[in-house]
Amino acid sequence: MSVWKILKGLIRRTTGFHIKALEQSSFLISRRLEFWFLYDFLIQSIIEANSINLVLDIGANKGQFGKSIRSFYSGTIISFEPVSSTFQKLQMAASSDPAWRVMQIALGSVERKQEINISPQDVFSSFLKNNKYCSSQFGNESVHNETELVSVRRLDKLLEEMIPDIHNKRIFIKMDTQGYDMEVFKGATGILKNIVAIQSEVSLIPIYDGMPHWTDSISAYEQSGFSVVGMFPVNWDSKRVIEYDCVLQKTG
């Protein structure tokens, strides 16, 4: 039975409405709901089947991912968000959760201080610069209008300092760093054997200058022992998917 049929059954039982026909807009909403349910079930199954005991939320923004997995995961979460104004909102989201730690720091392949570009619509803040397609598709709110100097750490070095038994952890990494995921992944090579599964935002249509193409990103993950288990559209224009959340797990 499809997820949409399950949703229609739930709507019928809870509201009394029978859904017989869908307009195009309603269809798109239903598809987004279906993607969300399939995604949610997949993440839960990966965490439970692989006995994940550490989730790293990299590019946490305001804590949306951390909050979403709390319905099925009660273990340790560490969220990373470098932009000061956004980090304050992340702190608030995690403030009542003792197993959820937040850090105002960026992750990459080289440890240094680096300027990050900040957009009014904070989900577009990035070390990379928006291209013209980004502004035409998402509007002026996506365009960077200020910068902030932030600390960049390698994930492997940072976790070895923070967690003495890091090499006994089974790790799930979610990355959403606006074109910088591959640099984050390069900085995790020292703990690669402990990473069981990853989620990375991959782009079919670049929205930042210099970001990797999705095939290059997936190829790099596959070469490191991961296989794709799910692809979930993040956004699209009138004809094409722009970005996917790509979920991968170790095959061996």
N, C-alpha and C positions, 0 to 999 in steps of 0.2 A: 504494500500500500504506500502511495506517495505521501510525502510530508504535507503537500497541499490538501490531499483528501483528509488527512488527520486534522489539519487546521479547520477545514470546512465542517468536520464533525464537531470539533470543539466549539466553533461559532454557533452551530445549530443547537447544541446542548445548552450553552450558556446564555444565548440571546433569543433563541427561538426562530432565528432567521434561516431560511434555506437559500443557498447561493446557487442559482441556476445559470446565470449568464454573467460574464465579466466584460466591462469596457476595457479599453487598452490601458488606461491609467490604473485601474484596479488590478489588471493582470500584472503590471510591473510591480505594484506594491506586494502582490502575492508572491511573486518570484523573489523579491528581496527578503520577505519573511521566510520563504523556503530555504534560501541560501543561509540565512541566519541560523535556522534550526539545524540544518545539516552541519554547519560549521561548529556550532555549540556541541553537538553530539560527538563530532570527530575529536575535538580538543579534549573533551571529557574522557573518551575511550582511550586516547593516547596517554593521558596522565595516569589513568587507573591501570591500564594494561602494562605500562612500563615502570610502575612504582615510582613515579616522579616525586622527588622530595624537595626540589628547589626550582622555582619558576623565576626567570629573569625577564623583566618587562622593560625593554630598552627602547627609548623614545616613547615614554609613558604618557606624555601630554598631561591630561588632567586625571588620569587613573582609570580610564574607561575599561581597559583590558583587565586590570586587577579586580575591579568590581564585578565584571562579568563572570570570572571564573570562580568567584567565592560561593556560588551556588552548588559547586561540586568539588572544590579543592580547598582544604583547610590548612595546608602546609605553608612553608615559608615563601613569600614573594619579596623580591628586591626590585624596585622600580627606579629607573634612571631618567631624569629629565633635566637638561642643562639650563634652560631659559628661566630666569628668575621669576617673572610674573606668572608663568605657567606652573612652575614648581610650587608656588604658594598654594595653588588650587589642588595640586597633587597631594601636598601635605594634608590638606583638609580632608581629602577623600580617604586617606589611610590613617587618619589620626586616632580612630577608635579601634583599630585592628592591630593587636600586639604582634602578630606574625607577618605584618606587612611593613617592610622597611623601605624608605625612600631616600634617594641620594641626588643632590644637585650636581651632576657631573655628566660629561659626554664620554662616549666610548669610541675608540678607533684603533688603528694599527700602530700609531706612533704617539708616545706620551709627550704632551706639549700644551701650551696655551694657544687657543685658536679663536678667531672671530666667527660667530654664528650669525646668520642673517635671519632677522625676525620679521614676520608678517603680521598684519592686523588680525588675520584669521590664523590663529597660532598653529594649526595643524600643518601649515605650509612652511614653518620655520626650518631652516636647513643650513648646513655648511656650504651647500651648492647654491648657485643663483638660478632663479626662475628663468625659463625661456619664454618666448612670445606665445607659444601654444598654451602654456600654463595660464598666463594672464587673460588670453582670449577665451579660454574655456571656463575658468573659475573666477574671473573678475579681478578688480583692483585690490580687493581685500586679501588676495593670495600673494600680492607683490611685496617683496621685502622693502621696508622703509626705515629700518634701523639695524644696528648690530650690537652684539654683546660679546665681551671676551670671556671665554669659558675654559675650564680645565678638561683636557682629554686624557683618558687613561686606557691602557690595554686591559681588557676584561680578565685575561688569565692572571696577570700580575696583581690586579686589584683583588680578585677573589682569593688568591693565595694569601694575601695579607689579612683579609677580613675573616676568612673561614678556615681554621686550622685543618679541618678534615675534608676540605673541598674535593679531594680525590676519592672520597667515599660517597659523594653525592651523585644523584641521577637527575640531570638537568634538562629542563625545557626552556628554550630561549625564544621569546617573541621579539622581533625587531621591526620597528617602524620609524626609520630615521630619515625619511625623505631623500632617498637616493644614496645614502651612506651605509647601507646594510653590509655591503661587501667589506668595507673598511672595518666595521665592527667585528665581522666574522674572522678577518685576518688577525685581529687582536685577541682571538680566543684559541689559537692553536695549541697553547700549553695545557688546556683543559678539554681538548677535543674529544678524548676518549670517554669523558664523563657526560658529554652532551648527547642525549638520547633522541631529541626531536627539536625542530626549529620551525618558526614561522617567519617568513620574510616577505616584505612588500616588494613585488617585482613589477617592472614597467614595460608594457608593450609599446606605449607611446611616451617618450621621455618628456617630463615636465620641468626638468632642471638641466642645465648645461653640464656635460661631463658625466652624467649618471650611466651606469652600465645597462645594456640591453637585457631583457629578461632571460634570453637564452644563455647569455654569458653567466648570469647569476646562478641559474639552475645548474648549468654545467659545472661550475665551481663547487656547488653543494654536493652534486653527485660524485665528483671526484674525491670528496672527503668522506664518502660512505653513506650519504643520505639518498633516499628515494622519495619522489613526490607521492603524497597520499591524498592531497586535496588542493583545489584551486578555486578561490572565491573572489568574484569581482568586487573591487572597492569602489570604482567609479567608471563611467563610460560617457562618450559623447553620443551623438545621434545615431552613429552607425557602428562604433567600435568600443571594445573594452580598452580602458586606458591603463589600469593597474589591477593586479590580483594580489590577494594575500595567499601566498604559497606555503602550504604546510608539508613538511618533510620529516621522515624519521629514519633512524639507522636500520639498515637491512640485515646486518650481521650481528 
